[in-house]
Amino acid sequence: IVEREKEIKAFKPQEYWTLDAIFRKDGTEFTAALSKINGEKAQLHNEEEAEKAFQACQGEFEITSIKTSVRSRRQPLPFITSTLQQEASTKLGFAAKRTMSIAQRLYEGIDIGSGQEGLITYMRTDSTRLSDLYINAGRKKIEQEFGKEYLGSYHAHNDANAQDAHEAIRPTNIENTPEKIKQYLTSEQYKLYHMIYARALASLMAPARFDAMTVVLSQNGHDFTASGSKLAFDGFLRVYKDYDASKDVLLPVLTEGEKMPAASLQKNQHFTEPPARYTEAKLIKAMEEEGIGRPSTYAMIIDTIQARGYVTLERTSPKSRTRVFFPTDQGILTTEKLDEYFAGIINVKYTAQMETKLDEIADGEAKELDTLTAFWQKFEPLLDAAYEGMEKIQPEKVGEKCPECGGDLVYRVGRYGKFISCSNFPTCRYTRQIETDKEKPEPIGRTCPECGGQLVKRKNRYGSYFIGCANYPKCHYMENMQGERVYSKAEKAAMNKTGTDAETVEKPVRKTARKTAKKTTRKTGTKKTAAKKTTARKTAVRKTKKTGEDA
């Protein structure tokens, strides 16, 4: 992450221009981009060159080439730990740590009406291998539901470093479809299970096929290229379309030699972009490619570098949902000192080399004592040099005295971020949090129609404003800035379930009470009226409280 930040700061943008022609035919609009000038790749470095090309293309274009082809897109392999974390990050917005926590719960087991049942196989794996049992069951289901033409061939593809101790991540029972067990899962569990189920089944299906067309329109030695594609056979996309971003790009019926004018011609200025900062998904992919860590450690590594204050994960803009890693001053300093004193053993290849050594020891190809001795002979002199030469950086002073002992107050960094403490620690343990400039709620001069409290203007985590009750979290009343009532997810769920309107929406009840009430309903097998349901919930709450007091 520090190296990437250095690349970004050292990057010098280069100017370049593009020329696009927009055509219309039979109600269809398509764009063609300048690709070649006199048979050579088009490169417009400045506005003067772009203007020259622009003036040369002021007339009718002729279609000089039409190529059609059938493109196939192979089905994806089933999830391994790294690809699960990457897809959950990009498609579901889950952090790696959150993904593994949800997957752990699905693996350990959930009551799906017939008792506790593990829903997925072990989620820490680097193998794309599937068991014959699952392959046979999956192929049978595909043939029954979609037809023989949807059956594909399956071949596991593992990296050279894969340990193959566990098979790929898949559902334990092909009959436990996401919709069938949705009622027993939380929203997050359902989303992750749905993706795992769809990916495993898609890996056994036929490739998707697209009819592709490439058209070249020429004028005065300037060739413009337009491409289109249309899904001819959905194949694996039949079950994996929710996680695929591809769309049809349609071109009208065109013939070679046909002449047509451009509806418009646009020249656009661009600048080359520096390499992008790492998202969680990209960082996991980079670690996997470099051989850093194992499937079980990706989430832990990401969590640790944040907990220690080496990096922060921030949105690129207030409206963006994409979060990327930025190194902190502490992270940059740590990296620089490691590079200065320990570059010989600690570098981007270090953990990959260590993993290889540990594998050799495990396979009996190397002796652990020899490996440790070789390491120590390199490490000890570097460590001695660091103790002797590395300067100790004193904490930054706040400019205040400690109210307890009179010592200087300094800034320190802990596992929860920066804070203020006494320089005489551990003799004096005075600490306090740093006051932030967080925007405070602003009263708007109205009262809450639900509880009578004061309504205030607040800012949400995305930087947008809304109106809410000052008594939150006791009262969840909300409005947008136009004064329209906004309902929480729990309130919407209650409205959908009961069929009530916004004025009579039932307040969400405690989870423990709801679960107990559900168990009571299943046990008796009777249908309760609304009044009986309310009584059951109140009874469940009392029982929950009593159980808690006894405990």
N, C-alpha and C positions, 0 to 999 in steps of 0.2 A: 504493500500500500504506500509506503514511503517512497519506494523507487518509482511508482507510477506518478506520484505527486511531483517528483523531480523532473520526470519526462514532460509533464504538463507545463511546469514553469519554464522549462528550457525550450519549449516548442515555439517556433516562429511560423505563423500562418502564411500560406502562399495564395495569391489571388488567382482565380481562374473563372472562365465564363462558359455558359452553356447556351445553346440555341434550340428552342422547341417550336415545332409547328403543330398547330391544332387543326384537324380536319373534321368535316361533318359529311355523313352520307346516310340516307334512309333513316334519319332521326337518331343515328348513333354518332357520338363524338369520341374521337380517339386522339392521342398525342404521339407524335414521332419525334425522337431526339436526334440531333446531328451526331453522326457516328464516324463518318469518313469525309475527307476532303481530297479529291483527286487520288483516291485509292489508299491514302494514308490515314491513320487514326487521327481524328479531329482533336486538336489541342488549341484552345483559345486562352492565351495567357493574360490578355488585357482587353480593355474596352475597344481599343482601336482594331484589334483582330476580330472581335465579336461584331463590330459595326461593318467591317469589310464582308464578312460572311453573310450578315443580315441583308446587305444591299444586293448580294449576288443571288439571293433566293426570292426576289420579288416577281414571281410569275407562277405559271402552272407547273405542278410536279407530275412526273410520270412514274408509275409503278413499274420498277425494273426487275423486281424479284419477289416471288411469293413462295415460301417454303412451309410445308405442313408436316407435322410429325406427331407421333404418339409418345408422350412422356409417361413414365411410370414412377411412382413414388413408393418406395418400400415401406412396409409396416415398421413401426418402432419396436425396439427391443423392450422387454419388460423392465420395470424399474429396478435399479440398484440404489444404494443409499444416496450417492451423489446426485444421480439424475432425479430421484424423488425430491430431494431438497431443492434442486434447481427449478423443477417444474412447479412445485408448491409455492416457491417464491414468486415466479413470474406469472403463473396462472391464478393462484389463489391468494397471493399477498402474505403468505405465512413466513415468518422468520425460521431459520434452520432449527433453532432450539425448539420452537413451537411445533414444527412439523414432527420432530422426533418424539416429542412428548405425546402428541395425538396418536402417532403410529404405535408407540409403546402401549398405549391404552387399548388400541385395536388388537394388538398382538396378545396382550395379557388376557383379554376376554371381556365380553359384554353380555349381559342377559338380554337375549333376543326373543324372550317369550317361552323358550323351551329350556332355559337354564343358561349358565355362563358358557360362552363359546368364544374361542380365539378366532378372530375374523381374517387376519392376515398372517403370512409366514414371517419369519424373523426379519426385522427391518434394518439390521446392520450387516450388509453383505456387499461384495464386489463382483458377484457372479450373475450372469444373465441366464444361467441354466434353469430350466423348468423340469419338474418331475414328469415322468411318463404318465402318472396318474392324472395330473392336471391337464397335460396335453391331450390325452384321450377324451377326458370329460369336456374340455373346451371345444375340441373339434366336433364332438357330437352335438353340443349346444349350438354352435355356429351353423352346422348343416341343417338342424331342425328349425332354427329361427330365421335364417337368411338364405339357405340353399347352398348346394355344392360349389357354385361358382365363387363363393366367398371364402372357401378354404384356401389357406396358403401353406407354404412350407416353412418350417421353423428350424433355425440354426442358431445356437448360442454363439456369441462372439465376446470372448473375454480378453482383457488386456494381459500383457505378459506378466505383470505383477499381481494379477488377481489370485487370491488364495483359494477361491472356490469352496470355502468351508460350508456355506449355506446356499441354497438356490435363490433365485430372484424373488423380489417382493411380489406376492400374488395373493388373491383371496384363498382361504383354506377350503372353501366349499363353493363350487361354481353356481350352486342353486341359491346361495345367499346374495341375490341381486340387490343393488343399492336401494331400489324402490321398495323391495319386500321388507327390508329391515330398517328403513328410514325412521320409522316411529320410535325406534329404540336408541337412536343415535342423536348426539348434539349436532348443531349445524356444522361445526368444524369437522367433527368425526365423519359426518355424511359426505362432506365435500372431498375430504382426503380419501375416504374409502371408495367413493364413486370414481375418482381419478385412477386409483390403483386397480380397481376392477376393470375399467375400460381399457387401460394400458395393457394389462395382462391378456385380456381377450383379443385386443387388436393385434398383438404380437403373433397370433396364430392365424390371422386372416390374410387375404390376398392383397397385393399392392393396389393402390388407387391409380387410375389411368386418366390422363388428360389429353385432349386434342389441342395441340399447340400450333400456332401460326406466327410466322415472322415475315413482315412486309418491309421492303425497302422502297422508299420514294425518293427520286433523284431530280436534281436541277443544277445545271452549270457545274457539274463535277462534285456537288455536295449531296451526300447520301444521308437520308434520315431513316431511322429504323423504328418500327412499331411492333410490339409483340402482344399476342393475345392467347388466352388459354381457356378451355371449357372442360369441366369435369365430365368425363365420359362414363366412368365406372367408379363408384365411391369406395369399394373395397373396405379396407380397415377403417376408413372415415365414417362408415356406417355407425360405428360405436364410439369413435374418437373425435368426431367433428366438433364437440364442445371445446376441445383443447387445441384446435387447429385454426390458424389465422388466415389460411389461403382463401382467396376469392376468385371467382371467374372474372376474367378481363375479356370482354367480347369485342370483336372487330366486325364491321359490316361485310357483306359479300363484295369481294374485290377481285379484279382480273388483271393479269399481267399486261402491260402496255396501256392501261387506263390512265387518263390524265385528269387531274383534279387540282383546284386551287386550295391554298391554305386559308382557313377562316381567319387565322391570326398567326403571327410570328412573334415569338418572345425571346429576347436575350436577357439572361439573368447573371448577375455577379455572385460569386461564391468565394469562400475562403476555406482552405483545408482546416480540418478540426484536429485538436490534440487527441491523444488516446483517451478513451473514456475512463472515468473512475470506476472502481469495482462496485458492483451491486453484490448482494450476498450470493446470488446464483453464479455470477461471473467469477467471484472469488473461489467458490467451491470448485468450479470447473478448472480454474487455474491451479489450485492445489492438487487436484486429481491428475492433471497433465504433468505437473512437476514431480509427482510422486511424493507429495508432502502429506504425511498422516495416513490414516486408514479410515474406512467408512464410519467407524465408531467415534472418530475424533474430530471430524469436520465441524460439527455443531459446537463442540467444546472449545476448539481453537478460536472460533469466531466469538464465542461468549467471553472467553478469557481475555482476548486483546481489548475488548470493550470494557470489561470489569476492571482491568488494570489501568484504564485511562490512556492507552496507547493510541486508540482510534475512536472516532465517533461515527455514527450512522445517521446521516441527515438527508432531508429532502433537497432536491436540486433547486426547487422554487416553492413558494407557499402553496401554489395550486397543484403541484406535481405530487403523485403518489410514489414515485420512484425514489428510493433512498440509496445513497452511495456512501462509501467509506472515505473519511478525511482523517489523515494522521494528526494527532495532537502534538504540541511542542514536546511533551514527554516521549511520545512515540518516535519523533524525529531524532531527539537526543539519544534515546536508547539505541536506535538503529545506527546512528553515526558512531557511537562508542563501540558497539559490537564490530562494526566495519573496521574501526581503527585498531582495536586490540585483539579481535578474535576472527578476523576474516579468513584465516587459514582453516578453521574448522566450522565456523557458523556462517553459512551463506544459504542461498536459495536451494542448493543441492544437498545441504547438510542432512536434513531429516530423511530425504530419499535414500541417501547413502547409508544412513543408520538403519533404515527399514531393511535394506538389502543385507546388511551385516547380521541383523537379528534373524532374518530368514535363513541365512547360511548356518547360523548356530543351531536354529531349530531343526534344520535338515541334517545336522551332523557333519556339515562340510567345513565348519570352522569351530575352534575352541573358544569358549567365552573368555577365559583368562587371557589368551593371546590377543583377542580383540580389545579387551579393556586395557591391557598393557600398552598396546600400540596407540590407543587413544590417549592414555595418560601421559605418555612420553611427548606427545604434541601439545597437550593441554596445559600441563604444569608450568612450563616456562612462559606461556602466554598469560596464564593467570597471575604469575608472579610479576610480570611486566605491568599488568593492569593495576594490581595493588600498589605498585610503586609509582606509576606514571599518571594514572587517571585522577584528575582533580575532583574533589568533592564539592559539588555545587550547593551552596547554602540556600535554604528556603528564602523566598521573597518576603520582606517585612511588610506588614500591614500599615505601620506608622502609628500603632496604638500600644498601650501597655496592658498587660494581663490584669483583670480586675481581682484576681485571686492571689497572685504572687508578685506582681509588678514587673514580670519579665516581658520581653518583646513578643508581640503576637505576630505569627507568620502564616503564610498560605501553605497548605499541604494538599496532597491528592490522595484520596482514599478509594475504596472499592465503589463508593457511591458518588464519586466526583470530588471537586475541589471544596475545601472547607478551611476554616480558620482555627488555629490551635496555638497553644503556648510554646515558645521556643525551649522552655525548660522541661518538656516532656522527656521521660515519663515521671519525673518528680512532680510536676504539675500537670493535671489532666484536663485543664479547661479547654473546651471546644465550643464553637458555634457555627451555624450555617451562614453562608454568604447571602446577603440580601440581593434578590434579583429585581430586574425592572419589568417583571411580569405585569401585564395590563390588568388593572383591577376592574371588577364589574361596575358598570355605570347605571345608577337608578334612572328610570325613564318617567317617573311620576305616575305610574299606574299600579293597581293592586292585582294580585293573582286571582282569577275567577274561581279557582279550585280551593285554595287554602287561605286566601286573604292576605298573603304575604306580599312583599314588594317585588315588582318585576324589574329586572336589570338587563342591560345589554352586555353580552359576553362574547369572547372570541373563542372559536373552536380550534382544534389542533391543526386544521388546514388553513387557518388565517382568516376565515370568514366569520361574520358576526351573526348572532341570533339573539332572541329575547327569551329569557328563562326566569324561573322563580328563584328568589334569593334563599328560599328554604331548601334548595336541593342539597342532599339527595332524598330528603323526606318527601318533597313534592317534585314531580317530574314534568310539570307543565312547561311547554315550549311553544314559541311562535317564530316564524321567519321575520325578516326585517320589513316585510310588507304587511305584517299583522295577521297572517294566516296561521291557524293552529297546526302544529307539527306533532306527530305521535311517535313514541318510541317503538322499537321492534316488539317489545312485550305487549304494549297496548294494541298494536296492529294485529298481533297473533290472537289476542283475546277477542278483538272485534270480528276477525274472520271465523273464529271458532264458534262464537255465540250468535253471529249474524246481527249484532246490535249496531246502532249508528254511533257517530262520534260523541253524542251527548250522553249516552248511557253506557259507554265503554267500561267494562269491569277492570278494576285495578289488578295488576298481577299479584298472585299470592306467592308465599314463600315456597322455594323449591322442595324443601323437606315435606311441607304440608301437601303439595301437589303429588309428590311421589307416593306418600302414604295413602292419599285418597285413591290413586290409581290402583294400588295393591288391594285396597278394600273393595273396590269395584270388581276387580278380577276374581277375588275370592268368593264374593256372594253371587256374582253372575247376574245381578239385578240392575235394571235401569233406574237411575235416580232422577228426580225432578230437580229443577234449579234450586228449590228450597233445601232439598235433601243434600245436594252437593255442597251448599254453603255450610250446612250443619256438619257434614263430614270433614270439611276443611278445618273448621274451628276445632273439632274434636282432635283432628290430627295435629294441629298446632299445640293444643294442650298436652297431648301425649308426648310430642317432641320436646316440649319444655320440661315435662316431668322426667323424661329419660335423661335429659341433659343434667338436671339437678341431681338425680340419683348417681349419674356417672361422676 
